[in-house]
Amino acid sequence: RAALDRATVLLSMTKGGKRIDNVWGSRGGQQSVKHLAKEIDMLLREYLLSGDVLEAERCLQELEVPHFHHELVYEAVVMVLESTGEKTFKMILDLLTSLWKSSVITMDQMKRGYERVYCEIPDINLDVPHSYSVLERFVEECFQAGIISKPLRDLCPSR
C-alpha cells in the first residue's frame, strides 16, 4: 500500500515522469544516445534563446552523463558553423568557456567534441559552404580563450 501511495504522489507531481526516472534510476548512462542527443540539442537551443549560462550548465549536469559531454561540444560547434550571425558565435564561445572554467566539460570531452567536428567538416561543408573559414576562426578564438590546446588547434582542417 505504501508503494502505491508513493507512486501516486510521484505521478501527480509536476514533471512526474522526470521524478520517476530519478526514483527508478533510469537517468544518466541508462538513457538512449538518441534521447541524450535530443536533450543536448534542446539545451543548446534554449541557451541561445535565453543566454543563461548557469541554467545551461545546470541542465547539462542534470543529465548525469559526463562521458557524453563531447556531444554538447560537437553540437555547439556545428551550430556556430550553421549560423549566419555573430550572436551565436559569441554565445557558444561564452558557453564553452564557462563550462571549461567550471570543469563541467573535461579536456578529454572537449577534445573528442572538436575531433568529431574535424572529421565531419567535409560533409558539413557541403551544406554550409563557408564552414571551413568559420571553423578556423572559432577554433582560434577558443584557443585564445584557453579552452582548447595548441595541438588541438593545430589539428583544425583548413581549405
Chimera marker file (.cmm) of the C-alpha trace (Angstrom):
<marker_set name="trace">
<marker id="1" x="0.000" y="0.000" z="0.000" r="1" g="1" b="0" radius="0.5"/>
<marker id="2" x="2.837" y="2.377" z="0.875" r="1" g="1" b="0" radius="0.5"/>
<marker id="3" x="4.452" y="1.824" z="-2.529" r="1" g="1" b="0" radius="0.5"/>
<marker id="4" x="1.184" y="2.596" z="-4.340" r="1" g="1" b="0" radius="0.5"/>
<marker id="5" x="0.696" y="5.751" z="-2.284" r="1" g="1" b="0" radius="0.5"/>
<marker id="6" x="4.246" y="6.851" z="-3.089" r="1" g="1" b="0" radius="0.5"/>
<marker id="7" x="3.732" y="6.150" z="-6.804" r="1" g="1" b="0" radius="0.5"/>
<marker id="8" x="0.503" y="8.162" z="-6.792" r="1" g="1" b="0" radius="0.5"/>
<marker id="9" x="2.311" y="11.130" z="-5.250" r="1" g="1" b="0" radius="0.5"/>
<marker id="10" x="5.160" y="10.910" z="-7.759" r="1" g="1" b="0" radius="0.5"/>
<marker id="11" x="2.821" y="10.682" z="-10.729" r="1" g="1" b="0" radius="0.5"/>
<marker id="12" x="0.712" y="13.612" z="-9.577" r="1" g="1" b="0" radius="0.5"/>
<marker id="13" x="3.703" y="15.938" z="-9.169" r="1" g="1" b="0" radius="0.5"/>
<marker id="14" x="4.644" y="18.314" z="-11.952" r="1" g="1" b="0" radius="0.5"/>
<marker id="15" x="7.312" y="16.790" z="-14.101" r="1" g="1" b="0" radius="0.5"/>
<marker id="16" x="6.321" y="13.457" z="-12.590" r="1" g="1" b="0" radius="0.5"/>
<marker id="17" x="7.987" y="11.494" z="-15.362" r="1" g="1" b="0" radius="0.5"/>
<marker id="18" x="11.364" y="13.030" z="-14.565" r="1" g="1" b="0" radius="0.5"/>
<marker id="19" x="10.910" y="12.321" z="-10.874" r="1" g="1" b="0" radius="0.5"/>
<marker id="20" x="10.057" y="8.685" z="-11.612" r="1" g="1" b="0" radius="0.5"/>
<marker id="21" x="13.184" y="8.429" z="-13.770" r="1" g="1" b="0" radius="0.5"/>
<marker id="22" x="15.214" y="9.566" z="-10.770" r="1" g="1" b="0" radius="0.5"/>
<marker id="23" x="13.482" y="7.161" z="-8.389" r="1" g="1" b="0" radius="0.5"/>
<marker id="24" x="13.914" y="4.132" z="-10.643" r="1" g="1" b="0" radius="0.5"/>
<marker id="25" x="17.434" y="5.088" z="-11.712" r="1" g="1" b="0" radius="0.5"/>
<marker id="26" x="16.959" y="5.415" z="-15.449" r="1" g="1" b="0" radius="0.5"/>
<marker id="27" x="18.967" y="8.625" z="-15.601" r="1" g="1" b="0" radius="0.5"/>
<marker id="28" x="22.429" y="9.198" z="-16.977" r="1" g="1" b="0" radius="0.5"/>
<marker id="29" x="24.030" y="6.229" z="-18.664" r="1" g="1" b="0" radius="0.5"/>
<marker id="30" x="20.745" y="4.334" z="-18.797" r="1" g="1" b="0" radius="0.5"/>
<marker id="31" x="19.232" y="6.736" z="-21.331" r="1" g="1" b="0" radius="0.5"/>
<marker id="32" x="19.499" y="6.135" z="-25.056" r="1" g="1" b="0" radius="0.5"/>
<marker id="33" x="22.037" y="8.074" z="-27.088" r="1" g="1" b="0" radius="0.5"/>
<marker id="34" x="19.224" y="9.387" z="-29.287" r="1" g="1" b="0" radius="0.5"/>
<marker id="35" x="17.378" y="10.739" z="-26.248" r="1" g="1" b="0" radius="0.5"/>
<marker id="36" x="20.533" y="12.331" z="-24.815" r="1" g="1" b="0" radius="0.5"/>
<marker id="37" x="21.399" y="13.945" z="-28.142" r="1" g="1" b="0" radius="0.5"/>
<marker id="38" x="17.893" y="15.403" z="-28.324" r="1" g="1" b="0" radius="0.5"/>
<marker id="39" x="18.191" y="16.730" z="-24.751" r="1" g="1" b="0" radius="0.5"/>
<marker id="40" x="21.533" y="18.371" z="-25.549" r="1" g="1" b="0" radius="0.5"/>
<marker id="41" x="20.127" y="19.926" z="-28.718" r="1" g="1" b="0" radius="0.5"/>
<marker id="42" x="17.180" y="21.358" z="-26.744" r="1" g="1" b="0" radius="0.5"/>
<marker id="43" x="19.553" y="22.597" z="-24.051" r="1" g="1" b="0" radius="0.5"/>
<marker id="44" x="21.643" y="24.473" z="-26.643" r="1" g="1" b="0" radius="0.5"/>
<marker id="45" x="18.605" y="25.948" z="-28.394" r="1" g="1" b="0" radius="0.5"/>
<marker id="46" x="17.167" y="27.100" z="-25.073" r="1" g="1" b="0" radius="0.5"/>
<marker id="47" x="20.522" y="28.635" z="-24.158" r="1" g="1" b="0" radius="0.5"/>
<marker id="48" x="20.653" y="30.540" z="-27.451" r="1" g="1" b="0" radius="0.5"/>
<marker id="49" x="17.218" y="31.986" z="-26.684" r="1" g="1" b="0" radius="0.5"/>
<marker id="50" x="17.804" y="32.817" z="-23.022" r="1" g="1" b="0" radius="0.5"/>
<marker id="51" x="21.539" y="33.446" z="-22.841" r="1" g="1" b="0" radius="0.5"/>
<marker id="52" x="21.555" y="31.950" z="-19.333" r="1" g="1" b="0" radius="0.5"/>
<marker id="53" x="24.902" y="30.156" z="-18.991" r="1" g="1" b="0" radius="0.5"/>
<marker id="54" x="24.231" y="28.977" z="-15.441" r="1" g="1" b="0" radius="0.5"/>
<marker id="55" x="20.918" y="27.394" z="-16.453" r="1" g="1" b="0" radius="0.5"/>
<marker id="56" x="22.597" y="25.614" z="-19.372" r="1" g="1" b="0" radius="0.5"/>
<marker id="57" x="25.310" y="24.353" z="-17.025" r="1" g="1" b="0" radius="0.5"/>
<marker id="58" x="22.712" y="23.133" z="-14.525" r="1" g="1" b="0" radius="0.5"/>
<marker id="59" x="20.741" y="21.327" z="-17.239" r="1" g="1" b="0" radius="0.5"/>
<marker id="60" x="23.883" y="19.649" z="-18.573" r="1" g="1" b="0" radius="0.5"/>
<marker id="61" x="24.830" y="18.423" z="-15.113" r="1" g="1" b="0" radius="0.5"/>
<marker id="62" x="21.280" y="17.159" z="-14.501" r="1" g="1" b="0" radius="0.5"/>
<marker id="63" x="21.660" y="14.818" z="-17.471" r="1" g="1" b="0" radius="0.5"/>
<marker id="64" x="24.322" y="12.991" z="-15.437" r="1" g="1" b="0" radius="0.5"/>
<marker id="65" x="26.357" y="11.910" z="-18.465" r="1" g="1" b="0" radius="0.5"/>
<marker id="66" x="29.853" y="13.404" z="-18.165" r="1" g="1" b="0" radius="0.5"/>
<marker id="67" x="31.068" y="10.737" z="-20.610" r="1" g="1" b="0" radius="0.5"/>
<marker id="68" x="28.733" y="12.236" z="-23.250" r="1" g="1" b="0" radius="0.5"/>
<marker id="69" x="29.671" y="15.932" z="-22.914" r="1" g="1" b="0" radius="0.5"/>
<marker id="70" x="31.568" y="15.660" z="-26.192" r="1" g="1" b="0" radius="0.5"/>
<marker id="71" x="28.128" y="15.659" z="-27.835" r="1" g="1" b="0" radius="0.5"/>
<marker id="72" x="27.428" y="19.132" z="-26.445" r="1" g="1" b="0" radius="0.5"/>
<marker id="73" x="30.782" y="20.377" z="-27.736" r="1" g="1" b="0" radius="0.5"/>
<marker id="74" x="30.136" y="18.835" z="-31.156" r="1" g="1" b="0" radius="0.5"/>
<marker id="75" x="26.581" y="20.174" z="-31.458" r="1" g="1" b="0" radius="0.5"/>
<marker id="76" x="27.608" y="23.613" z="-30.181" r="1" g="1" b="0" radius="0.5"/>
<marker id="77" x="30.397" y="23.974" z="-32.741" r="1" g="1" b="0" radius="0.5"/>
<marker id="78" x="28.120" y="22.734" z="-35.541" r="1" g="1" b="0" radius="0.5"/>
<marker id="79" x="25.541" y="25.365" z="-34.503" r="1" g="1" b="0" radius="0.5"/>
<marker id="80" x="28.253" y="28.007" z="-34.872" r="1" g="1" b="0" radius="0.5"/>
<marker id="81" x="29.125" y="26.704" z="-38.332" r="1" g="1" b="0" radius="0.5"/>
<marker id="82" x="25.480" y="26.715" z="-39.423" r="1" g="1" b="0" radius="0.5"/>
<marker id="83" x="24.675" y="30.147" z="-38.003" r="1" g="1" b="0" radius="0.5"/>
<marker id="84" x="24.826" y="33.294" z="-40.080" r="1" g="1" b="0" radius="0.5"/>
<marker id="85" x="25.475" y="35.932" z="-37.431" r="1" g="1" b="0" radius="0.5"/>
<marker id="86" x="27.990" y="36.798" z="-34.771" r="1" g="1" b="0" radius="0.5"/>
<marker id="87" x="25.493" y="36.324" z="-31.932" r="1" g="1" b="0" radius="0.5"/>
<marker id="88" x="25.591" y="32.510" z="-31.983" r="1" g="1" b="0" radius="0.5"/>
<marker id="89" x="29.378" y="32.559" z="-32.412" r="1" g="1" b="0" radius="0.5"/>
<marker id="90" x="29.846" y="34.714" z="-29.309" r="1" g="1" b="0" radius="0.5"/>
<marker id="91" x="27.220" y="32.933" z="-27.197" r="1" g="1" b="0" radius="0.5"/>
<marker id="92" x="28.604" y="29.449" z="-27.886" r="1" g="1" b="0" radius="0.5"/>
<marker id="93" x="32.126" y="30.683" z="-27.203" r="1" g="1" b="0" radius="0.5"/>
<marker id="94" x="30.915" y="32.090" z="-23.873" r="1" g="1" b="0" radius="0.5"/>
<marker id="95" x="29.117" y="28.833" z="-23.012" r="1" g="1" b="0" radius="0.5"/>
<marker id="96" x="32.078" y="26.593" z="-23.804" r="1" g="1" b="0" radius="0.5"/>
<marker id="97" x="34.412" y="28.925" z="-21.914" r="1" g="1" b="0" radius="0.5"/>
<marker id="98" x="32.168" y="28.847" z="-18.869" r="1" g="1" b="0" radius="0.5"/>
<marker id="99" x="31.750" y="25.067" z="-18.965" r="1" g="1" b="0" radius="0.5"/>
<marker id="100" x="35.508" y="24.692" z="-19.330" r="1" g="1" b="0" radius="0.5"/>
<marker id="101" x="36.367" y="27.065" z="-16.486" r="1" g="1" b="0" radius="0.5"/>
<marker id="102" x="33.852" y="25.418" z="-14.156" r="1" g="1" b="0" radius="0.5"/>
<marker id="103" x="35.319" y="21.992" z="-15.065" r="1" g="1" b="0" radius="0.5"/>
<marker id="104" x="31.931" y="20.693" z="-16.171" r="1" g="1" b="0" radius="0.5"/>
<marker id="105" x="33.479" y="19.727" z="-19.507" r="1" g="1" b="0" radius="0.5"/>
<marker id="106" x="36.838" y="17.991" z="-19.222" r="1" g="1" b="0" radius="0.5"/>
<marker id="107" x="39.795" y="18.329" z="-21.563" r="1" g="1" b="0" radius="0.5"/>
<marker id="108" x="39.119" y="14.856" z="-22.941" r="1" g="1" b="0" radius="0.5"/>
<marker id="109" x="35.456" y="15.611" z="-23.708" r="1" g="1" b="0" radius="0.5"/>
<marker id="110" x="36.366" y="18.964" z="-25.285" r="1" g="1" b="0" radius="0.5"/>
<marker id="111" x="38.988" y="17.241" z="-27.444" r="1" g="1" b="0" radius="0.5"/>
<marker id="112" x="36.588" y="14.476" z="-28.513" r="1" g="1" b="0" radius="0.5"/>
<marker id="113" x="33.918" y="17.008" z="-29.490" r="1" g="1" b="0" radius="0.5"/>
<marker id="114" x="36.325" y="19.037" z="-31.628" r="1" g="1" b="0" radius="0.5"/>
<marker id="115" x="37.815" y="15.939" z="-33.238" r="1" g="1" b="0" radius="0.5"/>
<marker id="116" x="34.314" y="14.840" z="-34.247" r="1" g="1" b="0" radius="0.5"/>
<marker id="117" x="33.747" y="18.214" z="-35.905" r="1" g="1" b="0" radius="0.5"/>
<marker id="118" x="37.112" y="17.963" z="-37.667" r="1" g="1" b="0" radius="0.5"/>
<marker id="119" x="36.154" y="14.542" z="-39.058" r="1" g="1" b="0" radius="0.5"/>
<marker id="120" x="32.720" y="15.728" z="-40.184" r="1" g="1" b="0" radius="0.5"/>
<marker id="121" x="33.740" y="19.098" z="-41.672" r="1" g="1" b="0" radius="0.5"/>
<marker id="122" x="33.891" y="17.835" z="-45.301" r="1" g="1" b="0" radius="0.5"/>
<marker id="123" x="30.238" y="16.746" z="-45.035" r="1" g="1" b="0" radius="0.5"/>
<marker id="124" x="29.214" y="19.885" z="-43.127" r="1" g="1" b="0" radius="0.5"/>
<marker id="125" x="30.877" y="21.996" z="-45.817" r="1" g="1" b="0" radius="0.5"/>
<marker id="126" x="28.562" y="20.514" z="-48.453" r="1" g="1" b="0" radius="0.5"/>
<marker id="127" x="25.582" y="22.088" z="-46.679" r="1" g="1" b="0" radius="0.5"/>
<marker id="128" x="27.372" y="25.150" z="-45.278" r="1" g="1" b="0" radius="0.5"/>
<marker id="129" x="29.931" y="26.377" z="-47.843" r="1" g="1" b="0" radius="0.5"/>
<marker id="130" x="31.702" y="28.836" z="-45.505" r="1" g="1" b="0" radius="0.5"/>
<marker id="131" x="32.163" y="26.296" z="-42.703" r="1" g="1" b="0" radius="0.5"/>
<marker id="132" x="35.940" y="25.867" z="-43.021" r="1" g="1" b="0" radius="0.5"/>
<marker id="133" x="36.664" y="29.560" z="-42.538" r="1" g="1" b="0" radius="0.5"/>
<marker id="134" x="34.165" y="29.853" z="-39.663" r="1" g="1" b="0" radius="0.5"/>
<marker id="135" x="35.649" y="26.760" z="-38.017" r="1" g="1" b="0" radius="0.5"/>
<marker id="136" x="39.193" y="28.131" z="-38.306" r="1" g="1" b="0" radius="0.5"/>
<marker id="137" x="38.099" y="31.426" z="-36.757" r="1" g="1" b="0" radius="0.5"/>
<marker id="138" x="36.113" y="29.739" z="-33.979" r="1" g="1" b="0" radius="0.5"/>
<marker id="139" x="38.943" y="27.333" z="-33.146" r="1" g="1" b="0" radius="0.5"/>
<marker id="140" x="41.380" y="30.242" z="-32.942" r="1" g="1" b="0" radius="0.5"/>
<marker id="141" x="39.020" y="32.132" z="-30.599" r="1" g="1" b="0" radius="0.5"/>
<marker id="142" x="38.673" y="29.008" z="-28.433" r="1" g="1" b="0" radius="0.5"/>
<marker id="143" x="42.437" y="28.651" z="-28.312" r="1" g="1" b="0" radius="0.5"/>
<marker id="144" x="42.794" y="32.319" z="-27.315" r="1" g="1" b="0" radius="0.5"/>
<marker id="145" x="40.174" y="31.760" z="-24.588" r="1" g="1" b="0" radius="0.5"/>
<marker id="146" x="42.226" y="28.823" z="-23.296" r="1" g="1" b="0" radius="0.5"/>
<marker id="147" x="39.607" y="26.115" z="-23.755" r="1" g="1" b="0" radius="0.5"/>
<marker id="148" x="41.498" y="24.070" z="-26.325" r="1" g="1" b="0" radius="0.5"/>
<marker id="149" x="45.169" y="23.191" z="-26.537" r="1" g="1" b="0" radius="0.5"/>
<marker id="150" x="47.639" y="24.228" z="-29.212" r="1" g="1" b="0" radius="0.5"/>
<marker id="151" x="47.889" y="20.654" z="-30.600" r="1" g="1" b="0" radius="0.5"/>
<marker id="152" x="44.088" y="20.505" z="-30.898" r="1" g="1" b="0" radius="0.5"/>
<marker id="153" x="44.040" y="23.923" z="-32.572" r="1" g="1" b="0" radius="0.5"/>
<marker id="154" x="46.731" y="22.792" z="-34.999" r="1" g="1" b="0" radius="0.5"/>
<marker id="155" x="44.646" y="19.733" z="-35.981" r="1" g="1" b="0" radius="0.5"/>
<marker id="156" x="41.915" y="22.021" z="-37.334" r="1" g="1" b="0" radius="0.5"/>
<marker id="157" x="41.411" y="21.269" z="-41.031" r="1" g="1" b="0" radius="0.5"/>
<marker id="158" x="41.691" y="24.151" z="-43.451" r="1" g="1" b="0" radius="0.5"/>
<marker id="159" x="40.983" y="24.627" z="-47.102" r="1" g="1" b="0" radius="0.5"/>
<link id1="1" id2="2" r="1" g="1" b="0" radius="0.2"/>
<link id1="2" id2="3" r="1" g="1" b="0" radius="0.2"/>
<link id1="3" id2="4" r="1" g="1" b="0" radius="0.2"/>
<link id1="4" id2="5" r="1" g="1" b="0" radius="0.2"/>
<link id1="5" id2="6" r="1" g="1" b="0" radius="0.2"/>
<link id1="6" id2="7" r="1" g="1" b="0" radius="0.2"/>
<link id1="7" id2="8" r="1" g="1" b="0" radius="0.2"/>
<link id1="8" id2="9" r="1" g="1" b="0" radius="0.2"/>
<link id1="9" id2="10" r="1" g="1" b="0" radius="0.2"/>
<link id1="10" id2="11" r="1" g="1" b="0" radius="0.2"/>
<link id1="11" id2="12" r="1" g="1" b="0" radius="0.2"/>
<link id1="12" id2="13" r="1" g="1" b="0" radius="0.2"/>
<link id1="13" id2="14" r="1" g="1" b="0" radius="0.2"/>
<link id1="14" id2="15" r="1" g="1" b="0" radius="0.2"/>
<link id1="15" id2="16" r="1" g="1" b="0" radius="0.2"/>
<link id1="16" id2="17" r="1" g="1" b="0" radius="0.2"/>
<link id1="17" id2="18" r="1" g="1" b="0" radius="0.2"/>
<link id1="18" id2="19" r="1" g="1" b="0" radius="0.2"/>
<link id1="19" id2="20" r="1" g="1" b="0" radius="0.2"/>
<link id1="20" id2="21" r="1" g="1" b="0" radius="0.2"/>
<link id1="21" id2="22" r="1" g="1" b="0" radius="0.2"/>
<link id1="22" id2="23" r="1" g="1" b="0" radius="0.2"/>
<link id1="23" id2="24" r="1" g="1" b="0" radius="0.2"/>
<link id1="24" id2="25" r="1" g="1" b="0" radius="0.2"/>
<link id1="25" id2="26" r="1" g="1" b="0" radius="0.2"/>
<link id1="26" id2="27" r="1" g="1" b="0" radius="0.2"/>
<link id1="27" id2="28" r="1" g="1" b="0" radius="0.2"/>
<link id1="28" id2="29" r="1" g="1" b="0" radius="0.2"/>
<link id1="29" id2="30" r="1" g="1" b="0" radius="0.2"/>
<link id1="30" id2="31" r="1" g="1" b="0" radius="0.2"/>
<link id1="31" id2="32" r="1" g="1" b="0" radius="0.2"/>
<link id1="32" id2="33" r="1" g="1" b="0" radius="0.2"/>
<link id1="33" id2="34" r="1" g="1" b="0" radius="0.2"/>
<link id1="34" id2="35" r="1" g="1" b="0" radius="0.2"/>
<link id1="35" id2="36" r="1" g="1" b="0" radius="0.2"/>
<link id1="36" id2="37" r="1" g="1" b="0" radius="0.2"/>
<link id1="37" id2="38" r="1" g="1" b="0" radius="0.2"/>
<link id1="38" id2="39" r="1" g="1" b="0" radius="0.2"/>
<link id1="39" id2="40" r="1" g="1" b="0" radius="0.2"/>
<link id1="40" id2="41" r="1" g="1" b="0" radius="0.2"/>
<link id1="41" id2="42" r="1" g="1" b="0" radius="0.2"/>
<link id1="42" id2="43" r="1" g="1" b="0" radius="0.2"/>
<link id1="43" id2="44" r="1" g="1" b="0" radius="0.2"/>
<link id1="44" id2="45" r="1" g="1" b="0" radius="0.2"/>
<link id1="45" id2="46" r="1" g="1" b="0" radius="0.2"/>
<link id1="46" id2="47" r="1" g="1" b="0" radius="0.2"/>
<link id1="47" id2="48" r="1" g="1" b="0" radius="0.2"/>
<link id1="48" id2="49" r="1" g="1" b="0" radius="0.2"/>
<link id1="49" id2="50" r="1" g="1" b="0" radius="0.2"/>
<link id1="50" id2="51" r="1" g="1" b="0" radius="0.2"/>
<link id1="51" id2="52" r="1" g="1" b="0" radius="0.2"/>
<link id1="52" id2="53" r="1" g="1" b="0" radius="0.2"/>
<link id1="53" id2="54" r="1" g="1" b="0" radius="0.2"/>
<link id1="54" id2="55" r="1" g="1" b="0" radius="0.2"/>
<link id1="55" id2="56" r="1" g="1" b="0" radius="0.2"/>
<link id1="56" id2="57" r="1" g="1" b="0" radius="0.2"/>
<link id1="57" id2="58" r="1" g="1" b="0" radius="0.2"/>
<link id1="58" id2="59" r="1" g="1" b="0" radius="0.2"/>
<link id1="59" id2="60" r="1" g="1" b="0" radius="0.2"/>
<link id1="60" id2="61" r="1" g="1" b="0" radius="0.2"/>
<link id1="61" id2="62" r="1" g="1" b="0" radius="0.2"/>
<link id1="62" id2="63" r="1" g="1" b="0" radius="0.2"/>
<link id1="63" id2="64" r="1" g="1" b="0" radius="0.2"/>
<link id1="64" id2="65" r="1" g="1" b="0" radius="0.2"/>
<link id1="65" id2="66" r="1" g="1" b="0" radius="0.2"/>
<link id1="66" id2="67" r="1" g="1" b="0" radius="0.2"/>
<link id1="67" id2="68" r="1" g="1" b="0" radius="0.2"/>
<link id1="68" id2="69" r="1" g="1" b="0" radius="0.2"/>
<link id1="69" id2="70" r="1" g="1" b="0" radius="0.2"/>
<link id1="70" id2="71" r="1" g="1" b="0" radius="0.2"/>
<link id1="71" id2="72" r="1" g="1" b="0" radius="0.2"/>
<link id1="72" id2="73" r="1" g="1" b="0" radius="0.2"/>
<link id1="73" id2="74" r="1" g="1" b="0" radius="0.2"/>
<link id1="74" id2="75" r="1" g="1" b="0" radius="0.2"/>
<link id1="75" id2="76" r="1" g="1" b="0" radius="0.2"/>
<link id1="76" id2="77" r="1" g="1" b="0" radius="0.2"/>
<link id1="77" id2="78" r="1" g="1" b="0" radius="0.2"/>
<link id1="78" id2="79" r="1" g="1" b="0" radius="0.2"/>
<link id1="79" id2="80" r="1" g="1" b="0" radius="0.2"/>
<link id1="80" id2="81" r="1" g="1" b="0" radius="0.2"/>
<link id1="81" id2="82" r="1" g="1" b="0" radius="0.2"/>
<link id1="82" id2="83" r="1" g="1" b="0" radius="0.2"/>
<link id1="83" id2="84" r="1" g="1" b="0" radius="0.2"/>
<link id1="84" id2="85" r="1" g="1" b="0" radius="0.2"/>
<link id1="85" id2="86" r="1" g="1" b="0" radius="0.2"/>
<link id1="86" id2="87" r="1" g="1" b="0" radius="0.2"/>
<link id1="87" id2="88" r="1" g="1" b="0" radius="0.2"/>
<link id1="88" id2="89" r="1" g="1" b="0" radius="0.2"/>
<link id1="89" id2="90" r="1" g="1" b="0" radius="0.2"/>
<link id1="90" id2="91" r="1" g="1" b="0" radius="0.2"/>
<link id1="91" id2="92" r="1" g="1" b="0" radius="0.2"/>
<link id1="92" id2="93" r="1" g="1" b="0" radius="0.2"/>
<link id1="93" id2="94" r="1" g="1" b="0" radius="0.2"/>
<link id1="94" id2="95" r="1" g="1" b="0" radius="0.2"/>
<link id1="95" id2="96" r="1" g="1" b="0" radius="0.2"/>
<link id1="96" id2="97" r="1" g="1" b="0" radius="0.2"/>
<link id1="97" id2="98" r="1" g="1" b="0" radius="0.2"/>
<link id1="98" id2="99" r="1" g="1" b="0" radius="0.2"/>
<link id1="99" id2="100" r="1" g="1" b="0" radius="0.2"/>
<link id1="100" id2="101" r="1" g="1" b="0" radius="0.2"/>
<link id1="101" id2="102" r="1" g="1" b="0" radius="0.2"/>
<link id1="102" id2="103" r="1" g="1" b="0" radius="0.2"/>
<link id1="103" id2="104" r="1" g="1" b="0" radius="0.2"/>
<link id1="104" id2="105" r="1" g="1" b="0" radius="0.2"/>
<link id1="105" id2="106" r="1" g="1" b="0" radius="0.2"/>
<link id1="106" id2="107" r="1" g="1" b="0" radius="0.2"/>
<link id1="107" id2="108" r="1" g="1" b="0" radius="0.2"/>
<link id1="108" id2="109" r="1" g="1" b="0" radius="0.2"/>
<link id1="109" id2="110" r="1" g="1" b="0" radius="0.2"/>
<link id1="110" id2="111" r="1" g="1" b="0" radius="0.2"/>
<link id1="111" id2="112" r="1" g="1" b="0" radius="0.2"/>
<link id1="112" id2="113" r="1" g="1" b="0" radius="0.2"/>
<link id1="113" id2="114" r="1" g="1" b="0" radius="0.2"/>
<link id1="114" id2="115" r="1" g="1" b="0" radius="0.2"/>
<link id1="115" id2="116" r="1" g="1" b="0" radius="0.2"/>
<link id1="116" id2="117" r="1" g="1" b="0" radius="0.2"/>
<link id1="117" id2="118" r="1" g="1" b="0" radius="0.2"/>
<link id1="118" id2="119" r="1" g="1" b="0" radius="0.2"/>
<link id1="119" id2="120" r="1" g="1" b="0" radius="0.2"/>
<link id1="120" id2="121" r="1" g="1" b="0" radius="0.2"/>
<link id1="121" id2="122" r="1" g="1" b="0" radius="0.2"/>
<link id1="122" id2="123" r="1" g="1" b="0" radius="0.2"/>
<link id1="123" id2="124" r="1" g="1" b="0" radius="0.2"/>
<link id1="124" id2="125" r="1" g="1" b="0" radius="0.2"/>
<link id1="125" id2="126" r="1" g="1" b="0" radius="0.2"/>
<link id1="126" id2="127" r="1" g="1" b="0" radius="0.2"/>
<link id1="127" id2="128" r="1" g="1" b="0" radius="0.2"/>
<link id1="128" id2="129" r="1" g="1" b="0" radius="0.2"/>
<link id1="129" id2="130" r="1" g="1" b="0" radius="0.2"/>
<link id1="130" id2="131" r="1" g="1" b="0" radius="0.2"/>
<link id1="131" id2="132" r="1" g="1" b="0" radius="0.2"/>
<link id1="132" id2="133" r="1" g="1" b="0" radius="0.2"/>
<link id1="133" id2="134" r="1" g="1" b="0" radius="0.2"/>
<link id1="134" id2="135" r="1" g="1" b="0" radius="0.2"/>
<link id1="135" id2="136" r="1" g="1" b="0" radius="0.2"/>
<link id1="136" id2="137" r="1" g="1" b="0" radius="0.2"/>
<link id1="137" id2="138" r="1" g="1" b="0" radius="0.2"/>
<link id1="138" id2="139" r="1" g="1" b="0" radius="0.2"/>
<link id1="139" id2="140" r="1" g="1" b="0" radius="0.2"/>
<link id1="140" id2="141" r="1" g="1" b="0" radius="0.2"/>
<link id1="141" id2="142" r="1" g="1" b="0" radius="0.2"/>
<link id1="142" id2="143" r="1" g="1" b="0" radius="0.2"/>
<link id1="143" id2="144" r="1" g="1" b="0" radius="0.2"/>
<link id1="144" id2="145" r="1" g="1" b="0" radius="0.2"/>
<link id1="145" id2="146" r="1" g="1" b="0" radius="0.2"/>
<link id1="146" id2="147" r="1" g="1" b="0" radius="0.2"/>
<link id1="147" id2="148" r="1" g="1" b="0" radius="0.2"/>
<link id1="148" id2="149" r="1" g="1" b="0" radius="0.2"/>
<link id1="149" id2="150" r="1" g="1" b="0" radius="0.2"/>
<link id1="150" id2="151" r="1" g="1" b="0" radius="0.2"/>
<link id1="151" id2="152" r="1" g="1" b="0" radius="0.2"/>
<link id1="152" id2="153" r="1" g="1" b="0" radius="0.2"/>
<link id1="153" id2="154" r="1" g="1" b="0" radius="0.2"/>
<link id1="154" id2="155" r="1" g="1" b="0" radius="0.2"/>
<link id1="155" id2="156" r="1" g="1" b="0" radius="0.2"/>
<link id1="156" id2="157" r="1" g="1" b="0" radius="0.2"/>
<link id1="157" id2="158" r="1" g="1" b="0" radius="0.2"/>
<link id1="158" id2="159" r="1" g="1" b="0" radius="0.2"/>
</marker_set>
